[in-house]
C-alpha cells in the first residue's frame, strides 16, 4: 500500500492575509447590510486547522420574513418590468464586479470548506462566465413566440413571465457557483430572490452580494439570510415564496420535494450521485490518468457528479488498479492554501467522520486499500484538521456500501466487470444498477464506440474521455439525483411561468 504525500510544513509558512468578512452580525435585505435582532450565532471553522475563524447570525423567522418581504416589494417594482436586455446588462456588470473580487472570493471559500486554492481560484471566473452566458439569452426571452392554431382561425402568443420570488438554497462544497447557476437565470427571467447558504459556508457568498450591490442591482432583488438548516425549511414553506431551488443531499431533497408538492410550489433539486466511469477494454490508461483526479476526485471527492466508481474490464483490471493508485498517490495532500495542494481536508468534522466510517466499512467488507485507507496525520497547524488520506479501494463488489452509497470524500472504488469476447454488457448493467443518475464517464480509444456506451447509461450527464460542465447544456439528475435541470435554456425556463394569449389571426 502507498500513501499520498503529505504537507508537513510548520505553521509559520501559512500565508498571511486578512478578509473583510469574518465575524459579522448582518444579513442583506432591501439592498443593505442590516443588523439582526436575534443573538444566535453560527461559527465558521477552517477545516484544515479546526480553527473557528468567523461567525454569522443564526437567523430567525423574523429575518426570513424580512428577506422575503423585501423580495416581494422588489417584485412589485421595476425589476420584472425591465426588458430582458436591460436585466442582462446588470448581469454583465455583476460578472465584472465578481471578477474584481476573485482573490477574496477564493481565500474565503478555501478557509470555509477547505477547497484547495487551485480549485477555488477559478470560482470567480466560472461565476462570471455563468452570468455572461445567461445574459446572452436575453434575446430568447424577447423573441415573439406566436403559434397558430393547428385547425386555423386563430393564434396564441406565448409569454414567459418570471415565476416570482425564489428561495435559492446552496450546499457547502461549491458555495459560489452552485448558487450562481440558480441566481443568474432567476435574475434574467425577472425574478427576485432570497439566498440561503449552507451553514458551514456562509461567508463567501457575501463577497458576491458586495459585487451585486456594486453593480447597482435594485434594492430587494437579491437578499441573503444565514443560519442552520431550519432556516432553509422556513424558506421552503414560506407563503411568500413562489419557487425553490436546492442543491444538496438526497434525504434533504426528499423533504423539500414533499413540502413543495404539498404547496404545489415549483422546485428544482440537484441532489446526490454515485457516478460510474466505464473503462472500455481499449481505453488509453495514460490519457485517463491525466483527467482522473478532475473527473473522479475533484475537490477532494466532494463533488456531486464525479465518477468515484470505476468499472474496469477483467482483462485489464490490474493495470487499471495500478494506474489509479499511482495517480491518486501522487497527488499532494496538505494545506489547501498552498497552490500545489491537490487534496485538502473534508469540509466539516461531521463529513470527516462520515468518510472514515465508509473507509472502515469497506475494509471490514473485504475491500483492499491500495493507497490511503485511514485518517491523514499532518503537521501543525493542520494536526487538528479534518484530513482523510486519498484512498483507492480495489476488489470492491457491487454489494459493498462504498459501491452503493455516496461517500462525498476522497475515496475511489474499482469494480471488475467481465469483458470476455469484448462484451461491455456487464459494465453497462453495473453502471445503471444504482439509485442515482447524475454523472458518468466512458473511457475508450474508439470515440464512436465510447459515445454509444455513454448513450446507454441512465444518467443526466456523461463524459467521453473527460467530464466538464457546459453552461449551455442542461445539467440535472435522474432518479434519486434530483428533479429538473440547471444550465442552458432549460435552466432559464425553470424560472419562468408560461401564459398563452389566444387571439383571432
Buried (B, 14 or more C-beta within 10 A) or exposed (E): EBBBBBBEBEEEEBEEEEBEBBEBBBBBBBBEBBEBEBEEBBEBBBBBBBBEBBBBBBBBEEBBEBBBBBBBEBBEBEBBEBEBEEBBBBBBBBBBBBBBBBBBBBBBBBBBBBBBBBBBBBBBBBBBBBBBBBBBBBEBBEEEEEEEEEEEEEBBEEBBEBBBBBBBBBBBBBBBBBBBBBBBBBBBBBBBBBBBBBBBBBBBBBBBBBBBBBBEBBBBBBBBBBBEBBBBBBBBBBEBBBBBBBBBBBEBBEBBBEBBEEBEBBBBBBBBBBBBBBBBBBBEBEEBBEBBBBBBBBBBBBBBBBBBBBBBBEEBBEBBBBBBBBBBBBBBBBBBBBEEBBBBBBBBBEBBEBBBEBBEBBBEBEBBBBBBBBBBEBBEBBEBBBBBBBBBBBBBEBEBBBBBBBBBBBBBBBBBBEBEEEEBEBBBEBBBEBBBBBBBBBBBEEEEBBBBBBEBBBBBBBBBBEBEBEBEEBBBBBBBBBBBBBBBBBBBBBBBBEEEEEEEE
